[in-house]
Amino acid sequence: MGNLFPYVYDFGMKPLEKGRFYTIRKELLSKVKGRVLEIGSGSGINFPFYRNLERVDAIEPNPSMIKKSRKQLEKASVPIFCHEQKAEQLLFPNQTFDYVVSTLVFCTIPNPEAALKEIIRVSKPNATFYFFEHVKMENAGLAKTQDLLTPLWKKICDGCHLNRNTIEIIKNAGLQIKEIKYYYKGLFIMVECTI
């Protein structure tokens, strides 16, 4: 994982983050309570949105992103603990978390199936999962464009797959989808799931 990517990512995402993404994150994160696991916390953009919960354990495999997230930690109103970990190898006991949050992360996880298996392992039996992700689009022409761009995009954007079918991966992991919201003509989704 590159040291430059965390700075390029925040700059490139700024227009979206100041607009609709702000509202999406605020709504999604207002729902979580108890003990929360955040997958791929990146530069900590979610940290200021957390309220009224026990604690957040935020995992992130890129040490440069963790370093960059320190500014956001200062804005947090709940205890947040950052861990340098991969989603495929979580260092938490079974049945630890009440909620799991993933925002714009599953596109970059090398083995999303293994990650979901681990996430389920560390989640309580009644846990709720929230995914806000970009996905392969249903429109055939746009999906083909995503397929063509993905090899180059992965090199530029730290392993990001433009064409990942995250909904299918979630279903195949055995999670029960309660709700899906679509944004930007289906390029972005918010999924609420339970075990």
C-alpha positions, 0 to 999 in steps of 0.5 A: 500500500502506497504512502502517497495514496492517502493524500491523493484519495482525500483530495480526490474524494473531497467534492463527494464528501462535502456533498451527498456522502456527508449526508449518507455517512451521517445517517448511517453512523447515527444508527450504530450503538454498543461496540462497533467494528469499522472495517478499513477506517482509512483517513478517519472520515467516519470518526466525527460522526459516531455518537452515543456508543460504547467504543469503536475499534477501527481497523486499517491495513495501511499505516499511512492512513492510520497516521493521517486519521489522527486529525479525525480522532481529535474530533471524535466524541466517543472512544476510538481505537485504531488497529493496523490489521487486515479484514481477513485476519481480525485479532478480536475474540469471537462475538465481540461486536454489536455493529460492523461498518464498512464505507468504501472499503470492500472494493480494495480488500484482496479477499472479501470472502475471507474478510466477511467470514472473519467479520461474522466470526467477531460479530455477536449473533444479533449484530447489524452490518452496514456497507456503503460501497461502490459496486459493479453497475447493472447497466451492461455498457457501464459495467463493461466500462468498469471491467475495462478500467479496473486493471489500471484503476487497481494500480492507481487506486491502491487495489480498488476494483471498480467492478466488484459485485459486493452485493453478491459477495455479501449474499454468498457469505450468508448475511441476510440483507434487510435493505439496499439503497442505491445512489448515483444510478446504482454506482454506490449502495448502502446495505443493511444486513444481519447474520 
